[in-house]
Amino acid sequence: MLGIDRRAASTTWTAALVLLLLCLVYLARVTLFIFVLALLFAYVLSPLVNLLDRFLPARRTRTPALGLAYLLLVGVVIVGSIQIGSRAVDEANNLASKFPTMLAGWQSPIPESATGVRSLRDELIGKIRTEVAQRSSDLISELPKAGLKAIAVASDLIYVVIIPILGFFFLKDAPLVRQHILDLVTEGPRRALLDEVLADINLLLAGYMRALVLLSLATFTVYGIFFSILGVPYAVLLAALAGLLEFVPMIGPLTAGAVIVVVAALAGAHGITVLIFLVAYRLFQDYILSPHVMARGVELHPLLVMFGVFAGAEVAGIPGAFLSVPILALARILYLRIRKARLNAQILAGAAVKP
């Protein structure tokens, strides 16, 4: 009666709701990221819970298996902190105290004939010294704010407790949550499609997180053994750094490699050998190890992975880079499933038209 097009009004309202949803997601981005980390943590712990649940007496809930899995996790964390964490912290403190001396000792005399090498190294050393001096002055100027920053760090440490708690509920009530999601759609092709998509997402996230953990452990073990054999200083610290940064695609391994090469070069510990080892191990992991442990649902083109990682880092920093690969893989799953459903619908429609 008022000349309003219902279709245009419906489209406008849909666009407005989508924008409102995106705005809410942005405002709650920190909380959502914590819940995502808890979900991924649940996928990491899920194989252990399933294994314990098989050996425990038959029960209606998985709570006993969950409790035992968390007790084992706490034990592993305590032992790891004592055996590895304390040594890594000591090596980090030792490196921080000796770094200026190592940098000064790198300025050994160079023959007069090697003028090009001299100028290049002098320029590099000058840049490093300038950066160190600038960071040191920044640190001194920020000392009055150290108390507030300590309080902020202490407040962030609560997430270390919250994430396992949220992961516990994800593991405990995952079937119930899945059923509630399916109940949002009535019986029919759309519910079947949603069921298949949820199953694919479950397999994808489970395989991806387990692969990341295996790759991280493999990197830590291989680096630690090689650095210890070669006599590289701060072997545990560098291996732990490389293992942790494996969780950040592309950017993490590159950063770890750069730090390891710089420390090895300053310490005079076979810098060229370390560089060759890092390149060889990266080729082995990317082309042999990773394809065997990574889920098939994460088969993404390297260009797409590079775009996702850099775009995610630009939009949301380290969390964006960390979540870029699984988000792209989820988008790929949705595209393939929707495309398959449309092709099946077209085939059925064509078969119905035929006499």
C-alpha positions in Angstrom: 0.0 0.0 0.0 2.9 2.3 0.7 4.8 1.3 -2.4 7.4 -0.7 -0.5 8.9 -3.7 -2.3 8.8 -6.7 0.0 11.8 -8.3 -1.7 13.9 -5.1 -1.4 12.9 -4.7 2.2 13.8 -8.3 3.0 17.2 -7.9 1.4 17.8 -4.6 3.3 16.9 -6.2 6.6 19.1 -9.2 5.9 22.0 -6.9 5.1 21.4 -4.9 8.2 21.4 -8.0 10.4 24.6 -9.3 8.8 26.3 -5.9 9.5 25.0 -6.0 13.0 26.3 -9.5 13.5 29.7 -8.5 12.1 29.8 -5.5 14.5 29.0 -7.8 17.4 31.7 -10.2 16.4 34.2 -7.4 16.2 33.3 -6.1 19.6 33.5 -9.5 21.2 36.5 -10.6 19.2 38.7 -11.3 22.3 36.1 -13.5 24.0 35.4 -15.3 20.7 39.1 -15.9 20.2 39.3 -17.4 23.8 36.4 -19.7 23.0 38.0 -20.7 19.7 41.3 -21.6 21.5 39.3 -23.6 24.0 37.6 -25.5 21.2 40.9 -26.2 19.5 42.3 -27.3 22.9 39.4 -29.7 23.2 40.3 -31.2 19.8 43.9 -31.7 21.0 42.8 -33.5 24.1 40.0 -35.5 22.5 42.1 -38.5 21.4 43.3 -39.1 25.0 39.8 -38.7 26.4 38.5 -41.2 23.8 41.3 -43.7 24.6 40.7 -43.5 28.4 36.9 -43.8 27.9 37.4 -47.1 26.1 39.3 -48.7 29.0 37.2 -47.3 31.8 34.0 -49.2 32.9 31.0 -48.5 30.8 29.3 -45.3 32.0 26.7 -42.9 30.6 29.0 -39.9 30.6 32.6 -39.3 29.8 33.3 -37.3 32.9 35.6 -39.9 34.5 37.7 -40.1 31.4 37.8 -36.3 31.2 38.9 -36.0 34.8 41.6 -38.6 34.4 42.8 -36.9 31.1 43.1 -33.5 32.9 45.0 -35.1 35.7 47.5 -36.6 33.2 47.7 -33.2 31.4 48.5 -31.4 34.7 51.2 -34.0 35.4 52.8 -33.6 31.9 52.7 -29.8 32.3 54.4 -29.9 35.7 57.1 -32.3 34.5 57.6 -30.4 31.3 57.9 -27.1 33.2 60.5 -28.6 35.6 62.6 -30.5 33.0 62.3 -28.1 30.0 60.7 -24.8 31.0 63.2 -24.1 33.8 66.2 -24.8 31.6 64.8 -22.7 28.8 64.2 -19.8 31.2 67.8 -20.1 32.5 69.1 -20.1 28.9 67.0 -17.1 28.0 68.3 -15.1 31.0 71.9 -16.1 30.1 71.4 -15.1 26.4 69.9 -11.7 27.5 72.9 -11.0 29.7 75.5 -12.1 27.2 74.0 -10.7 24.0 75.8 -7.3 24.1 79.1 -9.1 24.6 78.4 -11.5 21.8 77.5 -8.6 19.5 80.8 -6.8 20.4 82.8 -10.0 19.9 81.4 -10.3 16.4 83.5 -7.3 15.4 86.7 -9.2 14.8 89.2 -7.7 12.4 88.7 -8.4 8.6 91.5 -8.4 6.1 92.0 -5.2 4.1 91.2 -7.0 0.8 87.7 -7.9 2.0 86.4 -4.3 1.9 83.0 -5.3 0.6 82.5 -7.8 3.4 83.8 -5.3 5.9 81.3 -2.6 4.9 78.4 -5.0 4.8 79.1 -6.4 8.2 79.8 -2.9 9.7 76.5 -1.7 8.3 74.7 -4.8 9.7 76.3 -4.4 13.1 75.5 -0.7 13.2 71.8 -1.4 12.5 71.7 -4.1 15.2 73.4 -1.8 17.7 71.1 1.1 16.9 68.1 -1.2 17.3 69.4 -2.6 20.6 70.1 0.9 22.0 66.7 2.2 20.9 64.9 -0.7 22.5 67.0 -0.3 25.7 66.1 3.4 25.9 62.4 2.6 25.3 62.6 0.0 28.1 64.0 2.6 30.5 61.4 5.1 29.6 58.7 2.5 30.1 59.8 1.5 33.6 57.3 3.8 35.4 54.5 1.9 33.6 55.9 -1.5 34.5 53.6 -1.9 37.4 50.5 -1.4 35.3 51.8 -3.7 32.6 52.5 -6.4 35.2 48.9 -6.1 36.4 47.7 -6.5 32.8 49.9 -9.6 32.3 48.5 -11.1 35.5 45.0 -10.5 34.3 45.8 -12.2 31.0 47.1 -15.3 32.8 43.6 -16.1 33.9 43.0 -17.3 30.4 45.4 -20.1 31.0 42.9 -21.4 33.5 39.7 -20.5 31.6 40.7 -22.2 28.3 41.1 -25.7 29.9 37.8 -25.2 31.7 36.0 -24.2 28.5 37.6 -27.1 26.7 36.3 -29.5 29.4 32.7 -28.4 28.7 33.3 -28.6 24.9 34.5 -32.2 25.4 31.7 -33.1 27.7 28.7 -31.6 25.9 29.9 -31.8 22.2 27.2 -34.3 21.1 24.5 -32.2 22.8 25.8 -28.9 21.1 25.8 -30.7 17.7 22.3 -31.9 18.2 21.0 -28.5 19.1 22.6 -27.0 16.0 20.9 -29.7 13.8 17.6 -29.0 15.5 17.7 -25.5 14.2 16.9 -26.9 10.7 13.9 -29.0 9.9 14.2 -32.4 8.4 15.1 -32.5 4.7 18.0 -31.8 2.3 19.2 -28.7 4.2 19.5 -30.6 7.5 21.3 -33.4 5.7 23.7 -30.9 4.2 24.2 -29.3 7.6 24.9 -32.7 9.2 27.6 -33.4 6.5 29.2 -30.0 6.9 29.4 -30.5 10.7 31.0 -33.9 10.2 33.5 -32.5 7.8 34.4 -29.6 10.1 34.8 -32.0 13.0 37.3 -34.1 11.0 39.1 -31.1 9.7 39.7 -29.4 13.1 40.6 -32.7 14.8 43.1 -33.6 12.1 44.5 -30.1 11.8 45.1 -29.6 15.6 46.6 -33.1 16.0 48.9 -32.4 13.1 50.1 -29.1 14.5 50.9 -30.8 17.9 52.8 -33.6 16.1 54.7 -31.1 13.9 55.6 -28.9 16.9 56.8 -31.9 18.9 58.8 -33.2 15.9 60.4 -29.7 15.4 61.3 -29.4 19.1 62.8 -32.9 19.2 64.8 -32.7 16.0 66.1 -29.2 16.7 67.0 -30.1 20.3 69.0 -33.2 19.2 70.8 -31.5 16.3 71.7 -28.4 18.3 73.0 -30.5 21.2 75.1 -32.7 18.9 76.5 -29.7 17.1 77.2 -27.8 20.3 74.9 -24.8 19.6 74.5 -22.7 22.7 71.0 -22.3 24.1 69.8 -25.5 22.4 66.7 -26.1 24.6 65.6 -22.4 24.3 66.0 -22.3 20.5 64.3 -25.7 20.1 61.4 -24.7 22.3 61.0 -21.4 20.5 60.9 -23.2 17.1 58.4 -25.8 18.4 56.0 -23.1 19.8 56.2 -21.0 16.6 55.1 -24.0 14.5 51.6 -23.1 15.5 51.7 -19.9 13.5 51.8 -20.9 9.8 54.6 -19.6 7.7 55.4 -16.5 9.8 56.3 -18.6 12.9 58.9 -20.9 11.3 60.5 -18.0 9.4 60.7 -16.0 12.6 62.2 -18.9 14.5 64.7 -19.6 11.8 65.9 -16.0 11.7 66.3 -15.9 15.4 68.2 -19.2 15.5 70.6 -18.2 12.7 71.3 -14.8 14.3 72.0 -16.4 17.7 74.2 -19.2 16.2 76.1 -16.6 14.1 76.8 -14.3 17.1 77.8 -17.3 19.2 80.1 -18.5 16.5 78.5 -21.9 16.5 78.5 -23.2 12.9 76.1 -20.6 11.6 76.3 -21.9 8.0 75.7 -25.5 9.1 72.7 -24.4 11.2 71.3 -22.5 8.2 71.7 -25.5 5.9 70.0 -27.7 8.5 67.1 -25.3 8.9 66.5 -25.2 5.1 66.8 -29.0 4.8 64.4 -29.7 7.7 61.9 -27.2 6.4 61.9 -28.9 3.0 61.5 -32.3 4.7 58.7 -31.1 6.9 56.8 -29.2 4.2 57.0 -31.9 1.5 57.3 -35.2 3.4 56.2 -35.0 7.0 53.4 -32.4 6.9 51.5 -34.0 4.0 51.4 -37.3 6.0 50.1 -36.0 9.2 48.0 -33.1 8.0 44.3 -33.8 7.4 43.2 -34.0 3.8 40.6 -31.2 4.4 43.5 -28.7 4.7 44.7 -29.3 1.2 45.0 -25.6 0.2 47.1 -24.1 -2.6 50.3 -22.5 -1.2 49.3 -19.1 -2.8 46.0 -19.2 -0.9 47.8 -20.1 2.3 50.2 -17.2 1.9 47.4 -14.8 1.2 45.4 -16.1 4.2 48.3 -15.9 6.6 49.4 -12.3 5.6 45.8 -11.1 5.4 45.0 -12.6 8.8 48.1 -11.1 10.3 47.3 -7.7 8.9 43.7 -7.9 10.2 44.1 -9.5 13.6 47.9 -9.9 14.2 49.1 -13.2 15.5 45.6 -14.6 16.2 44.6 -13.9 12.6 47.7 -15.6 11.2 47.1 -18.6 13.6 43.4 -19.0 12.5 43.9 -18.2 8.8 44.5 -21.7 7.6 41.6 -23.4 9.4 39.2 -20.6 8.4 40.3 -21.0 4.7 39.9 -24.8 5.0 36.4 -24.3 6.5 35.4 -22.0 3.6 36.7 -24.7 1.2 34.5 -27.3 2.9 31.4 -25.1 2.8 32.0 -24.4 -0.9 32.5 -28.0 -1.9 29.5 -29.2 0.1 27.2 -26.5 -1.3 28.5 -27.1 -4.8 27.9 -30.9 -4.4 24.4 -30.4 -3.1 23.5 -28.1 -6.0 24.9 -30.6 -8.6 22.9 -33.4 -7.0 19.8 -31.2 -7.1 20.3 -30.4 -10.8 20.8 -34.1 -11.6 17.7 -35.1 -9.8 15.7 -32.3 -11.5 17.1 -33.4 -14.9 16.1 -37.0 -14.2 12.6 -36.0 -13.2 12.1 -34.0 -16.4 13.0 -37.0 -18.6 10.0 -39.1 -19.7 
